[in-house]
Amino acid sequence: MVTTAFDLPGFRIKRNLGVVRGIVVRSRSLFGTIGAGLQTLVGGNITLLTNLCEQTRGQAFDLMLQHAAALGANAVVNVRYDATEVMQGVTEVLCYGAAVLVERAEK
């Protein structure tokens, strides 16, 4: 279970296992850069870059989940993304949150 909230409705956080993260550093290929440049000429959604961003965020998310699983978590709360341009054309995407062990709340 993953949420951007601080808690999961219907569940109680039994234990906080710490911060987990997934980091991907990605550069655009020469062909991707040329293709995206051509798409900017006609305007609108630049699908080559949209797809690259979506893949990169997905990979960072999956790495964060792997990190949480390695700690024994069954949920991650307070999930966030951050991106930083490390150098021209190279971007770091970070997905992070708090790995927790939750149990169903008693009614």
C-alpha positions as CSV (number, residue, x, y, z in Angstrom):
1,M,0.0,0.0,0.0
2,V,1.3,3.4,-1.0
3,T,-0.1,6.8,-0.2
4,T,0.9,10.5,-0.2
5,A,-1.0,10.9,3.0
6,F,0.5,10.6,6.5
7,D,-1.7,7.6,7.3
8,L,-3.8,4.9,5.8
9,P,-7.5,5.0,6.7
10,G,-8.6,1.8,8.4
11,F,-5.0,0.9,9.3
12,R,-2.8,1.6,12.3
13,I,1.0,2.2,11.9
14,K,2.6,-0.4,14.1
15,R,6.2,0.5,13.3
16,N,8.0,3.2,11.3
17,L,11.0,1.6,9.5
18,G,12.5,4.8,8.2
19,V,12.9,6.7,5.0
20,V,13.0,4.7,1.7
21,R,14.0,6.0,-1.6
22,G,14.4,5.2,-5.3
23,I,16.8,7.3,-7.3
24,V,17.2,7.2,-11.1
25,V,19.6,9.5,-13.0
26,R,18.6,9.7,-16.7
27,S,19.9,11.5,-19.7
28,R,18.2,12.0,-23.0
29,S,19.6,10.1,-26.0
30,L,20.7,12.0,-29.1
31,F,17.7,10.7,-31.1
32,G,15.3,11.6,-28.2
33,T,16.7,15.1,-28.1
34,I,16.3,15.6,-31.8
35,G,12.8,14.1,-31.8
36,A,11.7,16.2,-28.9
37,G,13.2,19.3,-30.7
38,L,11.1,18.5,-33.7
39,Q,8.0,18.1,-31.6
40,T,8.5,21.5,-30.1
41,L,8.2,23.1,-33.6
42,V,4.6,22.0,-33.9
43,G,3.8,22.7,-30.2
44,G,1.5,20.8,-27.8
45,N,2.5,17.7,-25.8
46,I,6.0,16.6,-26.3
47,T,5.3,12.9,-26.1
48,L,8.9,11.7,-26.3
49,L,9.8,13.6,-23.2
50,T,6.4,12.8,-21.5
51,N,7.1,9.1,-22.0
52,L,10.7,9.5,-20.8
53,C,9.5,11.3,-17.6
54,E,6.8,8.7,-16.9
55,Q,9.3,5.8,-17.3
56,T,11.8,7.5,-15.1
57,R,9.3,8.2,-12.3
58,G,8.0,4.6,-12.6
59,Q,11.5,3.2,-12.2
60,A,12.2,5.5,-9.2
61,F,8.8,4.4,-7.6
62,D,9.7,0.7,-8.2
63,L,13.1,1.2,-6.6
64,M,11.5,2.8,-3.6
65,L,9.1,-0.1,-3.2
66,Q,12.0,-2.6,-3.4
67,H,13.8,-0.6,-0.7
68,A,10.7,-0.7,1.5
69,A,10.2,-4.4,1.0
70,A,13.9,-5.1,1.9
71,L,13.2,-3.4,5.3
72,G,10.1,-5.5,5.8
73,A,7.5,-2.8,5.3
74,N,4.0,-3.5,4.0
75,A,3.2,0.1,3.3
76,V,4.8,3.4,2.4
77,V,3.3,6.7,3.5
78,N,4.0,10.3,2.7
79,V,5.3,9.5,-0.7
80,R,6.9,12.4,-2.7
81,Y,8.8,12.9,-5.9
82,D,11.7,15.4,-6.5
83,A,13.8,16.0,-9.6
84,T,17.0,17.9,-10.0
85,E,19.0,18.6,-13.1
86,V,22.5,17.3,-12.2
87,M,24.1,18.6,-15.4
88,Q,22.7,19.8,-18.7
89,G,20.6,17.0,-20.1
90,V,21.0,14.8,-17.1
91,T,18.2,14.7,-14.5
92,E,17.9,12.9,-11.1
93,V,14.5,11.7,-10.2
94,L,13.9,10.8,-6.5
95,C,10.9,9.0,-5.1
96,Y,10.8,8.8,-1.3
97,G,8.6,8.1,1.6
98,A,8.3,6.5,5.0
99,A,8.4,2.7,5.1
100,V,5.9,1.5,7.7
101,L,4.5,-1.7,9.1
102,V,0.7,-1.4,9.3
103,E,-2.1,-3.5,10.7
104,R,-5.8,-3.3,10.2
105,A,-7.3,-1.0,12.8
106,E,-9.8,-2.6,15.2
107,K,-13.4,-1.4,14.9
